[in-house]
Amino acid sequence: MLGRSHNLNSNEFYKPIIYWIQKYVATSPHFTSVELFFEYIDSRTSKQLYTVLRALGPINLTGNTLKIKWGYDKDDDEMLWLIQTMEKQLLLDIEKNEMEE
C-alpha cells in the first residue's frame, strides 16, 4: 500500500481487504511479502491497519514466512512510533525503511 489514508468510512473500505487476507492466510502461503508506505494515516485507518496486520500474523505461526516492509518519511516520528507500537503489540518483525522526501 502506498499513499494517504483518511477515509471517513474506513471500516467499509478495509472490510473486503481483511476478508481477502483471512482467506489468503487460510491457504497457508509459504512466503508473503507486504510493503507499506503512507504519507498520512488518520486514527480510524490506523485501527484498520492494525486489524490487517493482525490478520496476517498467523502466517508466522504456521512456520511460513511473513516479511513486512514499512517505509516512512525520515522526519515523521509519529509514523515511526506507530510502526514500532504495532510491531510490539502484534509480535511482528517489521522492517522499517526511512525514506527521503
NUKEMAR-190042 format. One record per residue: z, y, x of N, C-alpha, C in turn. Coordinates in Angstrom, 2 decimals, always signed. Atoms other than C-alpha are relative to their C-alpha. Last residue first. Layout:
! residues N
@n.Z:Z | n.Y:Y | n.X:X | ca.Z:Z | ca.Y:Y | ca.X:X | c.Z:Z | c.Y:Y | c.X:X
...
END
This chain:
! residues 101
@n.Z:+0.61 | n.Y:-0.64 | n.X:+1.16 | ca.Z:+0.78 | ca.Y:+13.17 | ca.X:+11.11 | c.Z:-1.49 | c.Y:+0.07 | c.X:+0.13
@n.Z:+0.24 | n.Y:-1.42 | n.X:-0.22 | ca.Z:+1.83 | ca.Y:+10.68 | ca.X:+13.78 | c.Z:-0.65 | c.Y:+0.57 | c.X:-1.25
@n.Z:+1.38 | n.Y:-0.47 | n.X:+0.02 | ca.Z:+3.18 | ca.Y:+7.34 | ca.X:+12.62 | c.Z:-0.05 | c.Y:+1.49 | c.X:+0.29
@n.Z:+0.01 | n.Y:-1.46 | n.X:+0.04 | ca.Z:+6.41 | ca.Y:+5.54 | ca.X:+13.45 | c.Z:-1.43 | c.Y:+0.49 | c.X:+0.13
@n.Z:+1.01 | n.Y:-0.63 | n.X:-0.84 | ca.Z:+5.98 | ca.Y:+1.86 | ca.X:+12.67 | c.Z:+0.00 | c.Y:+1.50 | c.X:-0.20
@n.Z:+0.09 | n.Y:-1.42 | n.X:+0.32 | ca.Z:+8.98 | ca.Y:-0.06 | ca.X:+11.35 | c.Z:-0.93 | c.Y:+0.68 | c.X:+1.00
@n.Z:+0.47 | n.Y:-0.72 | n.X:-1.19 | ca.Z:+8.57 | ca.Y:-3.82 | ca.X:+11.44 | c.Z:-0.23 | c.Y:+1.45 | c.X:-0.40
@n.Z:+1.09 | n.Y:-0.93 | n.X:+0.26 | ca.Z:+10.65 | ca.Y:-5.14 | ca.X:+8.56 | c.Z:-0.35 | c.Y:+0.72 | c.X:+1.30
@n.Z:+0.36 | n.Y:-0.60 | n.X:-1.28 | ca.Z:+12.77 | ca.Y:-8.26 | ca.X:+9.03 | c.Z:-1.22 | c.Y:+0.88 | c.X:-0.25
@n.Z:+1.38 | n.Y:+0.15 | n.X:-0.43 | ca.Z:+14.25 | ca.Y:-8.97 | ca.X:+5.63 | c.Z:-0.17 | c.Y:+0.62 | c.X:+1.38
@n.Z:+0.01 | n.Y:+0.95 | n.X:-1.12 | ca.Z:+17.87 | ca.Y:-9.53 | ca.X:+4.64 | c.Z:-1.43 | c.Y:-0.34 | c.X:+0.44
@n.Z:+0.82 | n.Y:+1.15 | n.X:+0.38 | ca.Z:+17.29 | ca.Y:-7.77 | ca.X:+1.30 | c.Z:-0.07 | c.Y:-1.08 | c.X:+1.09
@n.Z:-0.42 | n.Y:+0.54 | n.X:+1.30 | ca.Z:+20.13 | ca.Y:-5.27 | ca.X:+1.69 | c.Z:-0.75 | c.Y:-1.28 | c.X:-0.37
@n.Z:-1.36 | n.Y:+0.54 | n.X:-0.08 | ca.Z:+19.54 | ca.Y:-4.73 | ca.X:+5.42 | c.Z:+0.42 | c.Y:-0.67 | c.X:-1.31
@n.Z:+0.00 | n.Y:+1.10 | n.X:-0.96 | ca.Z:+15.77 | ca.Y:-4.30 | ca.X:+5.25 | c.Z:+1.37 | c.Y:-0.68 | c.X:+0.04
@n.Z:+0.62 | n.Y:+1.15 | n.X:+0.68 | ca.Z:+16.06 | ca.Y:-2.19 | ca.X:+2.12 | c.Z:+0.01 | c.Y:-1.22 | c.X:+0.91
@n.Z:-0.89 | n.Y:+0.42 | n.X:+1.07 | ca.Z:+18.51 | ca.Y:+0.15 | ca.X:+3.86 | c.Z:-0.56 | c.Y:-1.22 | c.X:-0.72
@n.Z:-1.13 | n.Y:+0.70 | n.X:-0.61 | ca.Z:+16.44 | ca.Y:+0.33 | ca.X:+7.04 | c.Z:+0.96 | c.Y:-0.53 | c.X:-1.05
@n.Z:+0.50 | n.Y:+1.27 | n.X:-0.57 | ca.Z:+13.30 | ca.Y:+1.21 | ca.X:+5.09 | c.Z:+1.17 | c.Y:-0.81 | c.X:+0.56
@n.Z:+0.34 | n.Y:+0.88 | n.X:+1.12 | ca.Z:+15.12 | ca.Y:+3.84 | ca.X:+3.01 | c.Z:-0.47 | c.Y:-1.37 | c.X:+0.51
@n.Z:-1.26 | n.Y:+0.46 | n.X:+0.57 | ca.Z:+16.71 | ca.Y:+5.38 | ca.X:+6.14 | c.Z:-0.27 | c.Y:-0.97 | c.X:-1.15
@n.Z:-0.54 | n.Y:+0.96 | n.X:-0.96 | ca.Z:+13.27 | ca.Y:+5.56 | ca.X:+7.79 | c.Z:+1.32 | c.Y:-0.57 | c.X:-0.54
@n.Z:+0.79 | n.Y:+1.22 | n.X:+0.17 | ca.Z:+11.91 | ca.Y:+7.24 | ca.X:+4.66 | c.Z:+0.51 | c.Y:-1.08 | c.X:+0.95
@n.Z:-0.37 | n.Y:+0.63 | n.X:+1.27 | ca.Z:+14.76 | ca.Y:+9.77 | ca.X:+4.71 | c.Z:-0.77 | c.Y:-1.29 | c.X:-0.23
@n.Z:-1.24 | n.Y:+0.75 | n.X:-0.18 | ca.Z:+14.26 | ca.Y:+10.49 | ca.X:+8.42 | c.Z:+0.44 | c.Y:-0.70 | c.X:-1.29
@n.Z:-0.56 | n.Y:+0.30 | n.X:+1.32 | ca.Z:+10.66 | ca.Y:+11.55 | ca.X:+7.85 | c.Z:+1.22 | c.Y:-0.91 | c.X:+0.12
@n.Z:-1.00 | n.Y:-1.02 | n.X:+0.32 | ca.Z:+9.67 | ca.Y:+13.23 | ca.X:+11.12 | c.Z:+0.71 | c.Y:-0.26 | c.X:-1.33
@n.Z:-1.04 | n.Y:-0.03 | n.X:-1.03 | ca.Z:+7.85 | ca.Y:+10.19 | ca.X:+12.54 | c.Z:+1.10 | c.Y:+1.02 | c.X:-0.29
@n.Z:+0.19 | n.Y:-1.21 | n.X:-0.78 | ca.Z:+5.92 | ca.Y:+9.75 | ca.X:+9.30 | c.Z:+1.17 | c.Y:+0.14 | c.X:+0.97
@n.Z:-0.63 | n.Y:-1.20 | n.X:+0.54 | ca.Z:+6.38 | ca.Y:+6.18 | ca.X:+8.14 | c.Z:-0.26 | c.Y:+1.17 | c.X:+0.93
@n.Z:+0.23 | n.Y:-1.21 | n.X:-0.76 | ca.Z:+4.63 | ca.Y:+2.87 | ca.X:+8.57 | c.Z:+0.65 | c.Y:+1.19 | c.X:-0.68
@n.Z:-0.17 | n.Y:-1.20 | n.X:+0.82 | ca.Z:+6.08 | ca.Y:-0.29 | ca.X:+7.10 | c.Z:-0.15 | c.Y:+1.21 | c.X:+0.90
@n.Z:+0.13 | n.Y:-1.17 | n.X:-0.86 | ca.Z:+5.00 | ca.Y:-3.65 | ca.X:+8.48 | c.Z:+0.06 | c.Y:+1.23 | c.X:-0.91
@n.Z:+0.06 | n.Y:-1.28 | n.X:+0.69 | ca.Z:+6.22 | ca.Y:-6.76 | ca.X:+6.67 | c.Z:-0.05 | c.Y:+1.11 | c.X:+1.04
@n.Z:+0.02 | n.Y:-1.10 | n.X:-0.96 | ca.Z:+5.51 | ca.Y:-10.23 | ca.X:+8.02 | c.Z:-0.20 | c.Y:+1.29 | c.X:-0.79
@n.Z:+0.23 | n.Y:-1.26 | n.X:+0.70 | ca.Z:+6.53 | ca.Y:-13.18 | ca.X:+5.84 | c.Z:+0.09 | c.Y:+1.11 | c.X:+1.04
@n.Z:-0.13 | n.Y:-1.26 | n.X:-0.71 | ca.Z:+6.22 | ca.Y:-16.58 | ca.X:+7.48 | c.Z:-0.36 | c.Y:+1.18 | c.X:-0.89
@n.Z:+1.28 | n.Y:-0.66 | n.X:-0.24 | ca.Z:+6.91 | ca.Y:-19.92 | ca.X:+5.83 | c.Z:+0.24 | c.Y:+1.38 | c.X:+0.59
@n.Z:+0.46 | n.Y:+0.32 | n.X:-1.35 | ca.Z:+10.10 | ca.Y:-21.92 | ca.X:+6.20 | c.Z:-1.36 | c.Y:+0.58 | c.X:+0.31
@n.Z:+0.72 | n.Y:+1.27 | n.X:+0.04 | ca.Z:+10.71 | ca.Y:-21.93 | ca.X:+2.45 | c.Z:-0.52 | c.Y:-0.42 | c.X:+1.37
@n.Z:-0.94 | n.Y:+1.08 | n.X:+0.28 | ca.Z:+13.39 | ca.Y:-19.25 | ca.X:+2.63 | c.Z:-0.65 | c.Y:-1.38 | c.X:+0.00
@n.Z:-0.74 | n.Y:+0.36 | n.X:-1.21 | ca.Z:+11.02 | ca.Y:-16.82 | ca.X:+4.33 | c.Z:+0.91 | c.Y:-1.20 | c.X:-0.21
@n.Z:+0.99 | n.Y:+0.57 | n.X:-0.93 | ca.Z:+8.65 | ca.Y:-16.83 | ca.X:+1.34 | c.Z:+0.71 | c.Y:-0.45 | c.X:+1.27
@n.Z:-0.04 | n.Y:+1.47 | n.X:-0.04 | ca.Z:+11.69 | ca.Y:-16.35 | ca.X:-0.92 | c.Z:-1.03 | c.Y:-0.65 | c.X:+0.94
@n.Z:-1.02 | n.Y:+0.62 | n.X:-0.85 | ca.Z:+11.83 | ca.Y:-12.67 | ca.X:+0.11 | c.Z:+0.01 | c.Y:-1.51 | c.X:+0.05
@n.Z:+0.64 | n.Y:+0.63 | n.X:-1.16 | ca.Z:+8.56 | ca.Y:-11.58 | ca.X:-1.52 | c.Z:+0.98 | c.Y:-0.79 | c.X:+0.85
@n.Z:+0.85 | n.Y:+1.09 | n.X:+0.51 | ca.Z:+10.18 | ca.Y:-10.93 | ca.X:-4.92 | c.Z:-0.71 | c.Y:-0.72 | c.X:+1.14
@n.Z:-0.90 | n.Y:+1.10 | n.X:+0.37 | ca.Z:+12.92 | ca.Y:-8.90 | ca.X:-3.18 | c.Z:-0.81 | c.Y:-1.20 | c.X:-0.50
@n.Z:-0.41 | n.Y:+0.66 | n.X:-1.25 | ca.Z:+10.20 | ca.Y:-6.78 | ca.X:-1.56 | c.Z:+0.95 | c.Y:-1.17 | c.X:-0.28
@n.Z:+1.18 | n.Y:+0.62 | n.X:-0.61 | ca.Z:+8.62 | ca.Y:-6.00 | ca.X:-4.94 | c.Z:+0.41 | c.Y:-0.77 | c.X:+1.26
@n.Z:+0.28 | n.Y:+1.21 | n.X:+0.78 | ca.Z:+12.02 | ca.Y:-5.36 | ca.X:-6.54 | c.Z:-1.20 | c.Y:-0.75 | c.X:+0.56
@n.Z:-1.08 | n.Y:+0.93 | n.X:-0.31 | ca.Z:+12.92 | ca.Y:-2.88 | ca.X:-3.77 | c.Z:-0.24 | c.Y:-1.33 | c.X:-0.72
@n.Z:+0.38 | n.Y:+0.54 | n.X:-1.31 | ca.Z:+9.53 | ca.Y:-1.26 | ca.X:-4.32 | c.Z:+1.05 | c.Y:-0.99 | c.X:+0.49
@n.Z:+1.04 | n.Y:+1.01 | n.X:+0.23 | ca.Z:+10.45 | ca.Y:-0.87 | ca.X:-7.98 | c.Z:-0.46 | c.Y:-0.64 | c.X:+1.31
@n.Z:-0.61 | n.Y:+1.14 | n.X:+0.69 | ca.Z:+13.71 | ca.Y:+0.86 | ca.X:-7.12 | c.Z:-1.02 | c.Y:-1.11 | c.X:-0.25
@n.Z:-0.76 | n.Y:+0.73 | n.X:-1.02 | ca.Z:+11.94 | ca.Y:+3.06 | ca.X:-4.57 | c.Z:+0.70 | c.Y:-1.21 | c.X:-0.64
@n.Z:+0.88 | n.Y:+0.88 | n.X:-0.78 | ca.Z:+9.41 | ca.Y:+3.97 | ca.X:-7.25 | c.Z:+0.78 | c.Y:-0.79 | c.X:+1.03
@n.Z:+0.46 | n.Y:+1.07 | n.X:+0.90 | ca.Z:+12.02 | ca.Y:+5.33 | ca.X:-9.62 | c.Z:-0.87 | c.Y:-1.00 | c.X:+0.75
@n.Z:-1.08 | n.Y:+0.99 | n.X:+0.18 | ca.Z:+13.68 | ca.Y:+7.24 | ca.X:-6.76 | c.Z:-0.40 | c.Y:-1.13 | c.X:-0.93
@n.Z:-1.09 | n.Y:-0.52 | n.X:+0.81 | ca.Z:+10.45 | ca.Y:+9.00 | ca.X:-5.73 | c.Z:+1.02 | c.Y:-1.11 | c.X:-0.26
@n.Z:-0.43 | n.Y:+0.97 | n.X:+1.01 | ca.Z:+8.41 | ca.Y:+7.80 | ca.X:-2.79 | c.Z:+1.11 | c.Y:+0.65 | c.X:-0.81
@n.Z:-1.09 | n.Y:-0.40 | n.X:+0.88 | ca.Z:+6.40 | ca.Y:+10.12 | ca.X:-0.54 | c.Z:+0.30 | c.Y:-1.13 | c.X:-0.97
@n.Z:-0.36 | n.Y:-1.35 | n.X:-0.38 | ca.Z:+3.95 | ca.Y:+9.81 | ca.X:+2.33 | c.Z:+1.22 | c.Y:+0.45 | c.X:-0.78
@n.Z:-0.09 | n.Y:-0.97 | n.X:+1.08 | ca.Z:+3.98 | ca.Y:+6.09 | ca.X:+1.78 | c.Z:+0.34 | c.Y:+1.36 | c.X:+0.60
@n.Z:-0.16 | n.Y:-1.36 | n.X:-0.51 | ca.Z:+2.84 | ca.Y:+3.44 | ca.X:+4.21 | c.Z:+0.00 | c.Y:+0.92 | c.X:-1.20
@n.Z:-0.36 | n.Y:-1.10 | n.X:+0.89 | ca.Z:+3.12 | ca.Y:-0.28 | ca.X:+3.61 | c.Z:-0.02 | c.Y:+1.32 | c.X:+0.76
@n.Z:-0.03 | n.Y:-1.26 | n.X:-0.73 | ca.Z:+1.58 | ca.Y:-3.37 | ca.X:+5.21 | c.Z:+0.21 | c.Y:+1.13 | c.X:-1.00
@n.Z:-0.04 | n.Y:-1.15 | n.X:+0.89 | ca.Z:+2.34 | ca.Y:-6.85 | ca.X:+3.89 | c.Z:+0.09 | c.Y:+1.26 | c.X:+0.85
@n.Z:-0.14 | n.Y:-1.26 | n.X:-0.70 | ca.Z:+1.42 | ca.Y:-10.04 | ca.X:+5.72 | c.Z:-0.09 | c.Y:+1.14 | c.X:-1.01
@n.Z:+0.25 | n.Y:-1.17 | n.X:+0.84 | ca.Z:+1.94 | ca.Y:-13.47 | ca.X:+4.24 | c.Z:+0.28 | c.Y:+1.24 | c.X:+0.81
@n.Z:-0.12 | n.Y:-1.28 | n.X:-0.70 | ca.Z:+1.69 | ca.Y:-16.76 | ca.X:+6.09 | c.Z:-0.35 | c.Y:+1.12 | c.X:-0.96
@n.Z:-0.47 | n.Y:+0.23 | n.X:-1.37 | ca.Z:+2.16 | ca.Y:-20.34 | ca.X:+4.89 | c.Z:+0.26 | c.Y:+1.31 | c.X:+0.75
@n.Z:+0.96 | n.Y:-0.40 | n.X:-1.03 | ca.Z:+1.94 | ca.Y:-19.48 | ca.X:+1.18 | c.Z:+0.58 | c.Y:-0.17 | c.X:+1.40
@n.Z:-0.54 | n.Y:+0.29 | n.X:-1.33 | ca.Z:+4.28 | ca.Y:-21.48 | ca.X:-1.06 | c.Z:-1.00 | c.Y:+0.33 | c.X:+1.12
@n.Z:+1.00 | n.Y:+0.87 | n.X:-0.63 | ca.Z:+2.20 | ca.Y:-21.29 | ca.X:-4.27 | c.Z:+0.42 | c.Y:-0.40 | c.X:+1.41
@n.Z:-0.14 | n.Y:+1.36 | n.X:+0.51 | ca.Z:+5.30 | ca.Y:-19.97 | ca.X:-6.07 | c.Z:-1.01 | c.Y:-0.96 | c.X:+0.60
@n.Z:-1.09 | n.Y:+0.63 | n.X:-0.76 | ca.Z:+5.19 | ca.Y:-16.86 | ca.X:-3.86 | c.Z:+0.18 | c.Y:-1.45 | c.X:-0.44
@n.Z:+0.46 | n.Y:+0.24 | n.X:-1.37 | ca.Z:+1.81 | ca.Y:-15.95 | ca.X:-5.37 | c.Z:+1.05 | c.Y:-0.74 | c.X:+0.81
@n.Z:+0.94 | n.Y:+1.13 | n.X:+0.07 | ca.Z:+3.03 | ca.Y:-16.33 | ca.X:-8.96 | c.Z:-0.49 | c.Y:-0.38 | c.X:+1.39
@n.Z:-0.79 | n.Y:+1.18 | n.X:+0.37 | ca.Z:+6.04 | ca.Y:-14.10 | ca.X:-8.21 | c.Z:-0.89 | c.Y:-1.23 | c.X:-0.10
@n.Z:-0.73 | n.Y:+0.44 | n.X:-1.20 | ca.Z:+3.78 | ca.Y:-11.62 | ca.X:-6.40 | c.Z:+0.81 | c.Y:-1.25 | c.X:-0.30
@n.Z:+0.96 | n.Y:+0.65 | n.X:-0.89 | ca.Z:+1.43 | ca.Y:-11.43 | ca.X:-9.41 | c.Z:+0.71 | c.Y:-0.53 | c.X:+1.25
@n.Z:+0.38 | n.Y:+1.27 | n.X:+0.62 | ca.Z:+4.36 | ca.Y:-10.70 | ca.X:-11.75 | c.Z:-0.97 | c.Y:-0.77 | c.X:+0.90
@n.Z:-1.14 | n.Y:+0.90 | n.X:-0.21 | ca.Z:+5.67 | ca.Y:-8.02 | ca.X:-9.37 | c.Z:-0.30 | c.Y:-1.37 | c.X:-0.59
@n.Z:-0.04 | n.Y:+0.28 | n.X:-1.44 | ca.Z:+2.26 | ca.Y:-6.34 | ca.X:-9.30 | c.Z:+1.11 | c.Y:-1.01 | c.X:+0.28
@n.Z:+1.02 | n.Y:+1.01 | n.X:-0.33 | ca.Z:+1.88 | ca.Y:-6.63 | ca.X:-13.08 | c.Z:-0.02 | c.Y:-0.37 | c.X:+1.49
@n.Z:-0.22 | n.Y:+1.27 | n.X:+0.68 | ca.Z:+5.29 | ca.Y:-4.90 | ca.X:-13.61 | c.Z:-1.09 | c.Y:-1.04 | c.X:+0.31
@n.Z:-0.32 | n.Y:+1.08 | n.X:-0.94 | ca.Z:+4.74 | ca.Y:-2.21 | ca.X:-10.96 | c.Z:+0.17 | c.Y:-1.37 | c.X:-0.66
@n.Z:+0.97 | n.Y:+0.07 | n.X:-1.09 | ca.Z:+2.92 | ca.Y:+0.34 | ca.X:-13.14 | c.Z:+0.25 | c.Y:-1.23 | c.X:+0.88
@n.Z:+1.26 | n.Y:+0.52 | n.X:+0.53 | ca.Z:+4.96 | ca.Y:-0.36 | ca.X:-16.27 | c.Z:-1.05 | c.Y:-0.15 | c.X:+1.10
@n.Z:-0.23 | n.Y:+1.36 | n.X:+0.49 | ca.Z:+8.25 | ca.Y:+0.08 | ca.X:-14.45 | c.Z:-1.29 | c.Y:-0.63 | c.X:-0.48
@n.Z:+0.17 | n.Y:+0.95 | n.X:-1.10 | ca.Z:+6.92 | ca.Y:+3.09 | ca.X:-12.52 | c.Z:+0.24 | c.Y:-1.44 | c.X:-0.44
@n.Z:-0.36 | n.Y:+1.28 | n.X:+0.59 | ca.Z:+6.49 | ca.Y:+5.12 | ca.X:-15.68 | c.Z:-0.21 | c.Y:-1.10 | c.X:+1.03
@n.Z:-0.99 | n.Y:-0.26 | n.X:+1.03 | ca.Z:+6.56 | ca.Y:+8.67 | ca.X:-14.39 | c.Z:+0.45 | c.Y:-1.29 | c.X:-0.67
@n.Z:+0.41 | n.Y:+0.32 | n.X:+1.36 | ca.Z:+4.81 | ca.Y:+7.51 | ca.X:-11.27 | c.Z:+1.11 | c.Y:+0.30 | c.X:-0.99
@n.Z:-0.93 | n.Y:-0.75 | n.X:+0.85 | ca.Z:+5.76 | ca.Y:+9.23 | ca.X:-8.04 | c.Z:-0.42 | c.Y:-0.16 | c.X:-1.46
@n.Z:-0.36 | n.Y:+0.67 | n.X:+1.24 | ca.Z:+4.14 | ca.Y:+7.13 | ca.X:-5.36 | c.Z:+1.07 | c.Y:+0.80 | c.X:-0.71
@n.Z:-1.16 | n.Y:-0.65 | n.X:+0.61 | ca.Z:+2.21 | ca.Y:+8.71 | ca.X:-2.54 | c.Z:+0.30 | c.Y:-0.74 | c.X:-1.29
@n.Z:+0.12 | n.Y:-1.20 | n.X:+0.81 | ca.Z:-0.20 | ca.Y:+6.82 | ca.X:-0.29 | c.Z:+1.32 | c.Y:+0.57 | c.X:-0.47
@n.Z:+0.11 | n.Y:-1.22 | n.X:-0.77 | ca.Z:-0.84 | ca.Y:+3.44 | ca.X:+1.24 | c.Z:-0.05 | c.Y:+1.18 | c.X:-0.96
@n.Z:+0.00 | n.Y:-1.17 | n.X:+0.85 | ca.Z:+0.00 | ca.Y:+0.00 | ca.X:+0.00 | c.Z:+0.00 | c.Y:+1.23 | c.X:+0.89
END
